[in-house]
């Protein structure tokens, strides 16, 4: 039997200095309501640099 895995493993990593790197998380602004269907276009606009990691809340 294999050891149980932590469900957060796919979205967590460690930097060389040992700090936690969170690889998941989405923030966005929804401008149109309704259902999203497979194949619907999604537009992503990144903010101007510098891009900085978000801190946990």
Secondary structure, 3 states (H helix, E strand, C coil): CCCCCCCCHHHEEECCCCCEEECCCCCCCCCCCCCCCCCCCCCCCCCCCCCCCCCCC
